[in-house]
């Protein structure tokens, strides 16, 4: 049973990471919004008990509900080093410790 649960936790995180990668492109963000992905993620988040999954779902939700940036591809965005360091520090605070 524990192996099954661990596989489910990893699968949820992977799906959310894939969703975040899809959100890098404007057309994919629009597609995910048009297909009510937010509603599904909101329900997943409300029933999720694993903190790693909650963080992954929250990251994807924030991409879907944020204001639309003018860039078509967020992977091509240039982020200044000082801001990148602050973002990494905030992410490290929010993410659970890997065991």
VEXDREN-2710 file (C-alpha; in Angstrom, 1 decimal):
% VEXDREN-2710
k/r/px/py/pz
1/UNK/0.0/0.0/0.0
2/UNK/2.9/2.4/0.8
3/UNK/4.5/1.8/-2.6
4/UNK/1.2/2.6/-4.3
5/UNK/0.8/5.8/-2.2
6/UNK/4.4/6.9/-3.0
7/UNK/3.8/6.4/-6.7
8/UNK/0.6/8.5/-6.6
9/UNK/2.5/11.3/-4.8
10/UNK/5.2/11.3/-7.4
11/UNK/2.7/11.1/-10.3
12/UNK/0.8/14.2/-9.0
13/UNK/4.0/16.2/-8.7
14/UNK/5.0/15.1/-12.2
15/UNK/1.7/16.1/-13.7
16/UNK/1.8/19.5/-12.1
17/UNK/5.4/20.1/-13.3
18/UNK/4.3/19.1/-16.8
19/UNK/1.4/21.6/-16.5
20/UNK/3.8/24.3/-15.4
21/UNK/6.0/23.6/-18.5
22/UNK/2.9/23.8/-20.7
23/UNK/2.1/27.2/-19.1
24/UNK/5.3/28.5/-20.5
25/UNK/3.6/29.1/-23.8
26/UNK/0.8/31.6/-24.1
27/UNK/-1.3/29.3/-26.4
28/UNK/-1.1/26.5/-23.9
29/UNK/-2.0/28.8/-20.9
30/UNK/-5.1/29.8/-22.9
31/UNK/-5.9/26.1/-23.7
32/UNK/-5.6/25.1/-20.1
33/UNK/-7.8/27.9/-18.9
34/UNK/-10.4/27.2/-21.6
35/UNK/-10.7/23.6/-20.5
36/UNK/-11.4/24.5/-16.8
37/UNK/-8.1/23.1/-15.6
38/UNK/-8.2/25.6/-12.6
39/UNK/-11.5/24.0/-11.3
40/UNK/-9.9/20.5/-11.4
41/UNK/-6.7/21.7/-9.7
42/UNK/-8.7/23.6/-7.0
43/UNK/-10.5/20.4/-6.1
44/UNK/-7.3/18.4/-6.2
45/UNK/-5.7/21.0/-3.9
46/UNK/-8.6/20.9/-1.4
47/UNK/-8.4/17.1/-1.1
48/UNK/-4.6/16.8/-1.2
49/UNK/-2.8/16.0/2.1
50/UNK/0.8/15.7/0.9
51/UNK/2.7/18.9/1.2
52/UNK/4.8/18.3/-1.9
53/UNK/1.7/17.9/-4.0
54/UNK/0.1/21.0/-2.5
55/UNK/3.2/23.1/-3.5
56/UNK/3.2/21.6/-7.0
57/UNK/-0.6/22.3/-7.4
58/UNK/-0.3/25.8/-6.0
59/UNK/2.5/26.6/-8.5
60/UNK/0.4/25.5/-11.4
61/UNK/-2.6/27.3/-10.1
62/UNK/-0.7/30.6/-9.7
63/UNK/0.4/30.3/-13.4
64/UNK/-3.2/29.8/-14.5
65/UNK/-4.8/32.6/-12.5
66/UNK/-2.1/35.3/-12.8
67/UNK/-2.3/38.2/-15.1
68/UNK/-1.3/37.3/-18.7
69/UNK/2.3/38.4/-19.3
70/UNK/3.1/40.0/-22.7
71/UNK/5.7/37.3/-23.5
72/UNK/4.6/34.4/-25.6
73/UNK/7.2/32.0/-24.1
74/UNK/8.0/32.4/-20.4
75/UNK/11.1/30.1/-20.8
76/UNK/12.8/32.9/-22.7
77/UNK/12.3/35.5/-20.0
78/UNK/15.5/37.0/-18.6
79/UNK/15.4/37.3/-14.8
80/UNK/17.9/39.5/-13.1
81/UNK/20.2/37.5/-10.7
82/UNK/19.1/39.3/-7.5
83/UNK/15.4/38.6/-8.3
84/UNK/16.2/35.0/-9.2
85/UNK/18.0/34.5/-5.8
86/UNK/15.0/35.8/-4.0
87/UNK/12.7/33.5/-5.9
88/UNK/14.9/30.5/-5.2
89/UNK/15.0/31.4/-1.5
90/UNK/11.2/31.7/-1.4
91/UNK/10.8/28.4/-3.2
92/UNK/13.2/26.7/-0.8
93/UNK/11.2/28.0/2.2
94/UNK/7.9/26.8/0.7
95/UNK/9.1/23.4/-0.5
96/UNK/9.1/20.6/2.0
97/UNK/12.5/19.0/2.8
98/UNK/13.3/16.0/0.7
99/UNK/13.7/12.9/2.8
END
